[in-house]
Amino acid sequence: MRTLLIFCVLILSVASLRSQDIPKLRDFQKGSWLFHACQAYIRNLDGNSSGDVASTSLSRECLDYVQGFTEGSKASATAFCASDATMTDTMVRVYLNYMQTHPTNMDEHRAMGLMLALRESYPYRKHK
């Protein structure tokens, strides 16, 4: 009887673990989405955009995300070390260049590629 009870508990435990699997990322959470939004932002910035509503909306979403991400990261002094004078436009270009050379991050969460790009270009250095 005791063995049966333990067996049932183990089966229920395994079943509950399957329901707690990591959820699949939605399209807007992926690096590929942010990459395309930031491409639209740079096209608008450089004057190479058609100016349509969809392009303008994507462009704004890139700007908002990168600005929010960098401002939020300032709370963690070890995240990356860009000076306050570093423009968001520059950070967007850094991100696009990074993602072009690291396309495996396209299916990862958008924050991962952005953080890796900024850490590579603006590494944190401890001051002695």
C-alpha positions as CSV (number, residue, x, y, z in Angstrom):
1,M,0.0,0.0,0.0
2,R,2.8,2.4,0.9
3,T,4.6,1.6,-2.3
4,L,1.5,2.4,-4.3
5,L,1.0,5.7,-2.5
6,I,4.6,6.7,-3.2
7,F,4.2,5.7,-6.9
8,C,1.0,7.8,-7.2
9,V,2.7,10.8,-5.6
10,L,5.7,10.5,-8.1
11,I,3.3,10.3,-11.0
12,L,1.4,13.3,-9.9
13,S,4.7,15.2,-9.3
14,V,5.9,14.4,-12.8
15,A,2.6,15.4,-14.3
16,S,2.6,18.8,-12.5
17,L,6.2,19.5,-13.8
18,R,5.1,19.2,-17.4
19,S,2.4,21.8,-16.9
20,Q,5.1,24.2,-15.5
21,D,7.3,24.0,-18.6
22,I,8.8,27.4,-19.7
23,P,6.2,29.1,-21.8
24,K,7.0,29.6,-25.5
25,L,8.0,33.2,-26.3
26,R,5.4,35.2,-28.3
27,D,6.6,36.8,-31.5
28,F,6.9,40.3,-30.0
29,Q,9.2,38.9,-27.2
30,K,11.8,37.5,-29.6
31,G,15.0,39.2,-30.7
32,S,13.8,38.9,-34.3
33,W,10.8,41.2,-33.5
34,L,13.0,43.8,-31.9
35,F,15.5,43.5,-34.7
36,H,12.9,44.3,-37.3
37,A,11.4,47.2,-35.2
38,C,14.9,48.7,-34.8
39,Q,15.6,48.4,-38.6
40,A,12.4,50.4,-39.1
41,Y,13.7,52.9,-36.6
42,I,17.0,53.4,-38.3
43,R,15.3,53.6,-41.7
44,N,13.1,56.4,-40.3
45,L,16.1,58.1,-38.7
46,D,18.1,58.0,-41.9
47,G,15.2,59.2,-44.0
48,N,14.9,55.9,-45.9
49,S,11.4,55.0,-44.7
50,S,8.2,55.0,-46.7
51,G,6.6,56.8,-43.7
52,D,3.7,54.3,-43.5
53,V,1.8,53.9,-40.2
54,A,3.2,50.3,-39.6
55,S,6.8,51.4,-40.1
56,T,6.3,54.4,-37.8
57,S,4.7,52.3,-35.2
58,L,7.5,49.7,-35.3
59,S,10.0,52.5,-35.2
60,R,8.4,53.9,-32.0
61,E,8.3,50.5,-30.4
62,C,12.0,50.0,-30.9
63,L,12.8,53.5,-29.5
64,D,10.6,53.0,-26.5
65,Y,11.9,49.5,-25.7
66,V,15.6,50.5,-26.0
67,Q,15.2,53.6,-24.0
68,G,13.2,51.8,-21.3
69,F,15.7,48.9,-21.2
70,T,18.7,51.2,-20.9
71,E,17.1,53.4,-18.2
72,G,16.0,50.3,-16.3
73,S,19.5,48.8,-16.6
74,K,21.0,51.9,-14.9
75,A,19.7,50.4,-11.7
76,S,22.2,47.6,-12.1
77,A,25.6,49.2,-12.4
78,T,27.2,46.0,-13.6
79,A,24.8,45.5,-16.6
80,F,26.9,47.6,-19.0
81,C,28.7,50.9,-18.9
82,A,27.5,53.4,-21.6
83,S,28.1,57.0,-20.8
84,D,25.1,59.3,-20.3
85,A,26.1,61.0,-23.5
86,T,25.6,57.8,-25.5
87,M,22.6,58.3,-27.8
88,T,19.8,55.8,-28.0
89,D,20.3,55.9,-31.8
90,T,23.8,54.6,-31.3
91,M,22.7,51.9,-29.0
92,V,20.1,50.8,-31.6
93,R,22.8,50.6,-34.3
94,V,25.0,48.6,-31.9
95,Y,22.1,46.2,-31.3
96,L,21.5,45.8,-35.1
97,N,25.1,45.1,-35.8
98,Y,25.4,42.6,-33.0
99,M,22.3,40.7,-34.1
100,Q,23.5,40.5,-37.6
101,T,26.7,38.8,-36.5
102,H,24.9,36.7,-33.8
103,P,21.6,35.6,-35.6
104,T,21.1,32.7,-33.2
105,N,19.8,35.2,-30.7
106,M,16.9,36.1,-33.0
107,D,14.7,33.4,-31.3
108,E,15.8,34.3,-27.8
109,H,14.0,36.9,-25.6
110,R,14.6,40.4,-27.1
111,A,16.2,41.6,-23.8
112,M,19.0,38.9,-24.1
113,G,20.3,40.1,-27.5
114,L,20.1,43.8,-26.4
115,M,22.0,43.1,-23.2
116,L,24.7,41.1,-24.9
117,A,25.1,43.7,-27.6
118,L,25.4,46.5,-25.0
119,R,27.7,44.6,-22.7
120,E,30.0,43.8,-25.7
121,S,30.2,47.4,-26.8
122,Y,30.1,49.1,-23.4
123,P,31.7,46.6,-20.9
124,Y,31.5,47.3,-17.2
125,R,34.9,48.1,-15.7
126,K,35.5,48.2,-12.0
127,H,37.2,51.4,-10.8
128,K,40.0,50.9,-8.4
